[in-house]
Amino acid sequence: MNVRVLRTELKRSLAPWAGVVALATTSALLYLISEPWSDTTTAWTGQWTSMALWTRTLLFYLWPLAMGLGALQGLRDHRSKISDLLTSTPRPTWHRAATLAGTTAFTLVAAFVSLILVGAVQVLAHTRYTHLGWLPISLVGVLALVAGAVLGMGVARALPSVLTPPALAMGAFVFTAVLARTETAAAPGASPAPNRLALLSPAVERVPNAFVTLSASVHLGQTIWLLGVASTGFALLVAVTPRTRLLALAPVLAGAALALLVLPSDPRRMFVVDEAAAKPVCDGSVCVTRTQQARLAGLAGPGKEALRLLHGVLGGRAPVTVRENAAVLPDGATPRWSRTTVLFDFDDDMFAAAKGEEVTKALVAQGMVPGCSPVGWSTFGGDQFAQTVALGWVLGDLEPLPGTGSAALNRAVVARVRPVWKELMALPRAQQLARINAMRAAALSCEGDAFEVLKGGPSR
C-alpha cells in the first residue's frame, strides 16, 4: 500500500476516528487510575518496564475497542451496498482487504505508540537505567491491536450486521476480563491449565514489581496466538464462500494450540526477575538497584550514618551493609531478612518520601526490626511498635517513625509504646541489650512477636 492509497483511505474511511477514539479514551482511562501515578517504584513513568506493562494493562479496554472499531470498518462495503460491484472489478480481493486492514491498523498502532511516547519522555526524566528489555512487551501490545482490528473486520465481513461490532467488542471484553490474570505465584492445588488460557489475553492485570518482566515464553506464545488471530481475520476478509470462511478458522485454532504448548503453565514462570535491573550499584557499604541508582547519592550518607549508629549499640552483632531489597517473593510469603545487611524497600512508607536524617532513622528502625508482614499485605501493629521502641533505644529519645502516618496516629503510637520504652531504659545495660538481641532474633526469623519479646515476653 503506497502513500497515495493510504491518504485516500484515511480521508474516506473511519480509520482516523478509530485512532482518535483509542488515544483519547485510553489516555483518559490512564489518567483516571491512581495506581499508575502513585509515588512508587512501579509508577508508569518511573521505569521503562513499568511503563510498558502499564500500557499493556490498558488492553483490557483497548483490545475489545480495536475489535469493535475494526468490525465497524469492516461493514463499510455492506453499508454502501457496493460489495457486488467490488467483486466484479479486476482488483484482487486480497489487495482491497490489505488496504482496508492496513489503514485501520495504522491508526490504532499510531494511537498506542503515541501513548508509549508520552510515557517514554517522562521515563527519561525519572531514571538513569535505560534498556531495551521493555520493547517486546510493547511490541506484543501493538500486534494485539492489529490482530484485534483485523479479526473484527473479518468477522464483520462474514456476518454483516449492525449488531456485529457491539457484540464482538463485548465478547472480547468478557474474554479479557475472565481470562486475563498475571499472578506471581500459583494458588495451592491450582490446575496449570487456566494459567495458559489466561495468557491468551494480551492484557496485563498489574505491575507486580520493578525487578520483574514478562518471560520470553509469554512473549513467544502470545505472538503465535495473535498471529493466528490476525491470519484468521484477514482470511475472513477475503473469503467469499461458506467453505473458505470455515477454512479461515484454521489459523486461529492452530495458533491457539501452538501457543498453549509454549505459554508457561506455572504462574511463577510468567514473570521472571530482570537480573540487569536488580544488579546492585554501590557507594561503599550502601547499595541500591540499577533501577534506583539516581537515588544513591541521597542515600549513601544517611545509610553510612545508620550503620555507625547500629554498630555503636549492637557491636559485633550490627549489620555492616545497607542494600535495597531486590528479592521477588509471591504475595503472602514470609519475608526473608539478613543479620548482616539492612534490607529496605523504597516503596515502604518509611522510605517513600524520607530525606536526610529521616532516612537514617528509617534505616535504623529497619535494621533493628525488619518487619514480618506477609509480602503484599498492608498491616500496622506490633512491628511498628517494636520499631518505634528500638529506634528510641538507639537514639536515646522516643519519637515517631518517619513517614508512617498522620500526626495523630504518630502521637497515638508513641503514647502506646512509651511505657515499654521507659521500662526498657530503666533496666541495666546488659539486660537492655539482652532484650534487644532477643527482639532482633524474633524479628529476623519472623518466628515470634518482636514487640512482645521487647516487653519481656517469650520469643515464640
N, C-alpha and C positions, 0 to 999 in steps of 0.2 A: 504494500500500500504506500503510494507516494504522498508527498506533502499536499499536493493539489486535491487528491481524493479525500485525504484526512480533513482538510479545511472545509470541503464541501459537506462532508458528513457531519462535522461539528456545527455547521450552520443550519442543517435541515433536520437534525435528529435531537433526541432528548439527552444525548450523551453529556453535553456541558452541564445541564442541570443535575445530572446524576452526580458529577464531581462536586458541584457546589453544595448539594444537599448532604453528601457524605462528609465533606470537610466541615461544614457548618455544624451539623448535628454532633459529630464526634468531638469536635473542639468544645462545644457547649457541654457535652457529657463529661469530658475530661476535666473541665474547669469546675464543674459542679460537684465532682467527687473529691472529698477532702484528703483521702489517704495518699494519693499520688503526690500531693503538695505538702504532706507532713514533713516536719523537720527531722527526718531520719536518714539513715544510710541508704534506704531503698526508695527515696523520693525519685520521681520520674526525670527530674533534671539534675540529679546528683551524680549518676554514673551511667556509662554507655549501656551496659547490660540491663540495668533497671529501666532505662528509657525505652529500650527495645521491648522488654517484657510488658511494660505498662501499655504501650501502643498495641501489643498483641491482646491485652485484656479487652480492648475496645472492639475486637472482632466478635464478641458476644452479641453486639448490636450491629456492627458494620457488615459482617458476613451475611446475615439474613437480609440486610438492606441492599447489599450488592445483588443478591439473587432476585429480590423483588424488582429492583430497578432494571436488571437485565431482562427479566420477564416482560416488563413494560415496554422495553425497547424491542423485544422480540415480536411483539404484537403489531409493530408498525405496519408491515405489509398487509396484515389481516385487517387492520383498521382502515387502511386506504383502499382495500379491496382490489389490490393490483397483483396478488400472488400469481394468478394465472397468466397475467401479462408478463411478469418477470421470468416465469419458466419458459416462455416462448422466445426469449432473447438468446443470442448466441453466447452471452457472457456465462462462464461456468458458474454453477451453483455455489461451489466452494469458495469462489472468488468473492461473490456477493456476501457470503456468510463471514468470510475473513474480514471484510471491510466493516460490516456491522459490529462484529465481536471486537475487533481491534480498536474501534473508536470508543466504545463504552469502556473497555478495559483500560484504555489510555487515560481517560478522565478519572476513573476510580483510583488507578495507581498514582496519578498526579496528586490527587487529594491526600492519599495515605503518605506519600513521600513528603508532601508539604508539612504534614503533621510531624513527621520524623525530623525534618529540617528545623522546625521550630524548637523541638526538644534538643537537637544536636547543638544549636547555637548556645543554648543555656547550659548544657553539659560542659561545653568547652570552657565556660566561665567558672565552673564549680569544681573541676577535678584536673589533676595533672596526669592521671592514669589514662592513657589513650591506647586503644587496641581495636582490632577488627573482629574480635570474637562475637560481637553483637550482630554482625551483618547477617549470618544465617537465620537468626531469629526474625529479623525484619523481612528478609527475602521470602521466607515461607509465608509471612503475612501478606506480602504482595501477591504471591502465587495464589493464596487463598481467595483474594478479592477477584483476580482474573478468572479463576476456576468457577467461583460462585456466580459471577456475572454471565459467563458463557453458558453454564448449566441453566441459568434462568432463561436465557434466550432460547436455548434448545427446547426446554420444556414448554415454553410459551408457543413456539412454532409447532410443536407436536400437539399441544392442547390449547388451541386459540380461543381463549375465553377471558372475559374481563375479571373473572374470579381467580384466574391462574396466578397473577402477581401477588395479591394479598395472601392467597393460600400457600404459595411457595415460600414467601417471606416468613409467615407464621410457622410453617413446618420447620424451616431452618432455625428459627429462634428456639423452638421447642427442642430441636436436636442439640443445639449448643448448651441450652440450659440444663438438659437432662444428663448429657454425656460428659460435658467438659468439667474436668476437675484435675488439679495439679497438686497432689499431696506429696510430701517428702517421706512419708512412712506408711506402710500398709497397716490397715486395721487388723487386729488379731483374728486369724481364721478367715480372712477375706479371700475370695477367689481371685486369681490373677486375671481372668478373662475381662472383667469390667474395666480394668485399667487400660487395656489395649483398646477397647471400644471407646473409652473416654478420650483417648488421644486422637481419634478421628476428627474431633472438633479442633479447628485451628486456634481457638481462643485459649488464652492462659487465664486461669482463675485469679491468681495473685502472685505477688513477687515475694518469695519466702525469705530471701537472704541476699545480702550484697556479694556474697562469695560463691554463689552457685549460678549455673547456667543450664539451659536445656542440653541434654546429651545428644551426641551425634546420631544415635539410633532413632531418637524422636524426630530430628530434622529429616533423616532419610525416609523414615516410614511415612511421615506426613507429606513429604514431597511426592512419593509414589502414589499415595492416595489422591492428592489434589491433581496430579497429572491425569489420573484416571477420570476424575470428575470433569476436568476441562475437556478431555477427549470425548467423553460421552456427550457433553453439552454441544461440542462442535459437530459431532456425528448426527445429533438430532437436528441441528440447524440445516444440514444438507440432505437429510433423509426425506424421501417423498412417498415411500410405501410403508405399510404396516410392518413388513418383514424387515426392512432396513432400520426402522425405528427400534424394533426388537433387538436387532443385532447391535444397535448403538449402545445398548446397556452393557455390553461385554467389557469395555474398558473400565467402567466404574466398579464392576464386580471383581474384575481381575486386580484392579488397583487396591481394592479393599482387602482382598485375600492376601496379596503380597505384603501390604502394609501391616496387617495383623501378625505376619510372621516376623517382621522387622521391629515393630514397636515393642518397647520393654514391658514385660508382664509385671515386674516388681516396681511399685511406685518410687522406691528408693533409687532406681536407676533412671527415673525421669529427669531429675535434677542431679547434676554432678558438680563437684567442687571445681571452681576455676582456680587452679593452682597458681597461676600468674597473679590473679587478683589478691589471693591470700598471702602471697610472699611478703615476709617482713622487711620493713625499711627502718633502720635503727639509728639512733643518736646515743651511742654508748649503751647504757643498760635499759633504755626506753625505746620500745618498738611499736610501730603501727603497721597495718597492711598497706599494700600499694594503693588500694582504693582511697585511703585516707592520708596519704603521705603529705598533703598540703597542711595537715593539722599537727604534724610532728613538731614543728618549731614552737608552737604554743604549748605542747605537752611535755617537751623534754625537761625544761627547768622544774616545773611542778612535780614531774614524775621522779626526778632525782631527789628532790627535797622530801617527797613522801617516803622514798626508800631510806633516806637518812633518819627520818623520824621513827620509822618502824624498826630500824636496826638499833636505835637508841633505847627502845623499850623492850625489844624481844631478843636482842643479842644475836647469837648464832642461829636462832630459830626464825629469824626475819627473812622475808623474801628478798631476792637480790636483783630481780628484773621486773620491769613493767612491760606488759605486752597486750595489744588489742586481741581480744578473743576471736579467733577465726574458725573455731570448731563449729561444724554444721551437724546439729542433732535433730532428730524428729521431734515434733510437738509432743509434749507430755513427758519427754525423757528427763531424767535427773541430771543436772549439770555436773561437769567434771572439773575439779579445781586442782591447782598445783600448790605445794607448800613453798616452792622456791620462786614462784612467779605470781605477780599481781595481774590477773586477767580481768579485763574490763571491756565493756561494750559501749560504743558511742551512742547507742540508742537507749541506754539506761537513763532513767530520769535524772540520776545524779550527775551524769556527764553530758547530757544533751546540750545544755546551754552554759555549762560551767567554764570559767576562765580564771587563770592565775591561781590565787590562793584557794579558790573553791575547788579547783582541780586537785590540788594537793590534799585537801580534806576528803574529797570523794575517793581518791586512791588509797588513803589511809584506811577509811571505812571499808572499802572493798578488800583491801589486803587483810584486815582483821576478820571480817565476816563476809565472805563472798556471796552468800545467799543461796538458798536451795529451792527456790520456786521452780516447778517444772518448766521446761522450755515452752515458750508461747503463752504461758499463764501470766496474768497480771494480779499480783497479790500484795497486800500490805499488812504487816503484823510483826511477828517475832523476829524475823531477820532484821527489819529496820530498827526495832527496839534495841537489839543487840549491837547493831552498827552504831547507833547513837551513843550508847554507853561506852563502847570500845573507843570511839573517836574522842569522847570526853576524857577517857582514861589516858589516852596518848597525849592529848593537848593540855590536860590539867584543868579543863573548864568545860562544862556541859553546854552544848549548843546544837541547833538543828542540823540535820544533814543537808548538803547542798541540793537545791532543786527538787526536793521530794514532794512539795505540795504548797498549799496556801499557808499564809502566816498563822491562821487559826489552827490548822492541822499541825503545824510545826510546834506551836505552843502546847497543844494537847499531847503530842508525843514526848516533849521534854518533861512536862508535868507527870506523865505516866512512868517515865524511866528514872526520874530524879531520885526516888528512894533507893532504887537498885544501885545507882551510881554512888550515892553517899555511903551506902553500906560497903561497896567495893573499896572506895577510897579510904574508909576507916580501918580496913584490915592492914596487918603488917605487909610490907612489900612482898615478901616471899609468898604469902597466901594470895595476894592480888595476882601475882604472876602465875600461880598455880591455876587459879580460876580462868584467867585469860587463856592460858595454854589449853585447858580443857575445853573452853568455849571454841577456840580455833580448831581443835581436833574434831569437834562435833560439826562445825560449820564446813570444814574442808571435806569431810567424808559424807556429809548430808545424811548422817545416821542418828541424829539427835536434834533436840531443840536448843539452839545456841543460847537463846535468852534464858531458858530455864537453867541451863548449866551455869550461866553467869550469875544467876541468883543463888547458886549453891545446890541446885537440884542434881539428879542423876544425869550422866552423859548419854544414856539411852532411854 
